[in-house]
Amino acid sequence: MRKPTKRQVIALLLILCTLGAQLFIFSNSLKGGEESAKQSGAVVEVVRPSVEQILPAVKVEPTEDNVVRFVRKAAHFLEFALLGFLCCVTARYFTKKKSVFLTVPFGYCVLTALADEGIQLFSQGRAGRFTDVLIDSGGALTGLLFAFGCIALAGWIKNRKKEKKTPVQKEEIK
């Protein structure tokens, strides 16, 4: 049996990380309403002071319900931002076509958001909401754009290093 190449190992790790993020999202949706509320409650207690300062800045009263709602929606947004980031980086590893490594991952994330909310329709005490699909999609788009920015920055740095090496190499040849 042939040893896998470095490129194959990296590709496999990227795919596994992306699928792991998706599995994490789906596993949270499979939790019943009571278990989900308990999990959210633990997070709320940790971030409450920060959230209570953020809400008035966006003209929302920091009531218990608003704090919990903000934390739950922020969790949706952030887990999909991670998924969007991983999808973009993974797709970029396989292609350099911007139209592919941006649109295909976004479509994948939107389908994941729809499936996620569909799962919640069948989880006891949960509800699938279209507004959550929009929040999830916004998170995915944010993650994709952040990944695209990182990819562009890495490319720019790589090109700058090449440009700096080129004159030196020409002098060495003379």
VENUR-V801111 format. One record per residue. N is the residue number from 1. PSI is psi as a letter, one per 20 degrees, with the letter a starting at -180 (* if undefined). OMEGA is omega in degrees with one decimal (* if undefined). BURIAL is b if it has 9 or more other C-alpha atoms within 8 Angstrom, else e. Layout:
n->[N	N]
psi->[PSI	PSI]
omega->[OMEGA	OMEGA]
burial->[BURIAL	BURIAL]
//
This chain:
n->[1	2	3	4	5	6	7	8	9	10	11	12	13	14	15	16	17	18	19	20	21	22	23	24	25	26	27	28	29	30	31	32	33	34	35	36	37	38	39	40	41	42	43	44	45	46	47	48	49	50	51	52	53	54	55	56	57	58	59	60	61	62	63	64	65	66	67	68	69	70	71	72	73	74	75	76	77	78	79	80	81	82	83	84	85	86	87	88	89	90	91	92	93	94	95	96	97	98	99	100	101	102	103	104	105	106	107	108	109	110	111	112	113	114	115	116	117	118	119	120	121	122	123	124	125	126	127	128	129	130	131	132	133	134	135	136	137	138	139	140	141	142	143	144	145	146	147	148	149	150	151	152	153	154	155	156	157	158	159	160	161	162	163	164	165	166	167	168	169	170	171	172	173	174]
psi->[p	q	p	q	r	g	g	h	g	g	g	g	g	g	g	h	g	g	h	g	g	g	g	g	g	h	h	h	h	i	q	r	g	g	h	g	h	g	g	h	h	g	g	g	h	g	i	g	h	g	h	h	h	g	g	h	h	k	l	p	p	l	r	g	g	h	g	g	g	g	g	g	h	h	g	g	g	h	h	h	g	g	g	g	g	g	g	g	g	g	h	h	h	i	q	i	o	h	h	g	j	g	g	g	h	g	g	g	h	g	h	g	g	g	g	g	h	g	g	h	h	j	p	p	j	r	p	p	p	h	h	h	g	g	g	g	h	g	g	g	g	g	g	g	h	g	g	g	g	g	g	g	g	g	g	g	g	g	h	g	g	g	h	h	h	g	h	g	h	h	h	h	h	*]
omega->[-178.0	177.6	179.9	178.6	177.7	179.8	179.0	179.4	178.9	179.2	179.9	179.3	177.8	179.0	-179.5	177.2	179.2	178.5	176.8	177.4	178.9	177.8	176.9	179.1	-178.6	-179.4	176.4	179.7	179.6	178.5	177.9	-177.8	-178.2	179.9	179.0	179.1	178.5	179.0	178.3	-179.9	178.8	178.9	-179.8	-178.4	180.0	-173.0	-175.6	-177.6	179.3	-178.6	-179.6	175.0	-178.9	-173.3	178.4	179.1	176.5	175.6	174.6	179.9	-176.9	175.9	178.8	-179.9	-179.4	178.2	179.3	179.9	179.9	-179.1	-179.1	-179.4	176.9	177.7	175.5	-176.9	-175.3	-180.0	176.4	173.3	177.0	178.7	178.8	178.0	-178.2	178.5	-178.8	-179.8	179.2	179.7	179.9	179.2	-177.5	-179.0	175.2	-179.2	-177.8	-178.6	179.5	-173.5	170.9	-174.8	-178.5	177.3	178.8	176.4	178.1	-179.9	178.5	176.6	177.0	178.3	178.2	178.5	180.0	178.8	175.0	177.1	-178.1	176.7	-177.2	177.6	-175.7	178.0	-179.7	178.1	174.4	-177.1	177.4	177.9	177.4	175.5	178.4	177.3	178.8	-179.7	175.7	176.4	179.3	179.2	177.3	177.9	177.5	-178.9	176.4	177.7	178.8	177.2	177.8	179.2	179.5	178.9	178.1	177.6	178.9	178.5	179.1	179.6	177.8	178.6	178.2	-179.2	-179.3	-179.0	-173.9	-179.7	-179.7	-179.5	179.6	179.3	-179.8	-177.9	-178.6	*]
burial->[e	e	e	e	e	e	e	e	b	e	b	e	e	b	b	e	b	b	e	e	b	b	e	e	b	b	e	e	b	b	b	b	b	e	e	b	e	e	e	b	b	e	b	b	e	e	e	b	e	e	b	b	e	e	b	b	e	e	e	e	e	b	e	e	e	b	b	b	e	b	b	b	b	e	e	b	b	b	b	b	b	b	b	b	b	b	b	b	b	b	b	b	e	e	e	e	e	e	e	b	b	b	e	b	b	b	e	e	b	b	e	b	b	b	e	b	b	b	b	b	b	e	b	e	e	b	b	b	e	e	e	b	b	e	b	b	b	b	b	b	b	b	b	b	b	b	b	b	e	e	b	e	e	e	e	e	e	e	e	e	e	e	e	e	e	e	e	e	e	e	e	e	e	e]
//
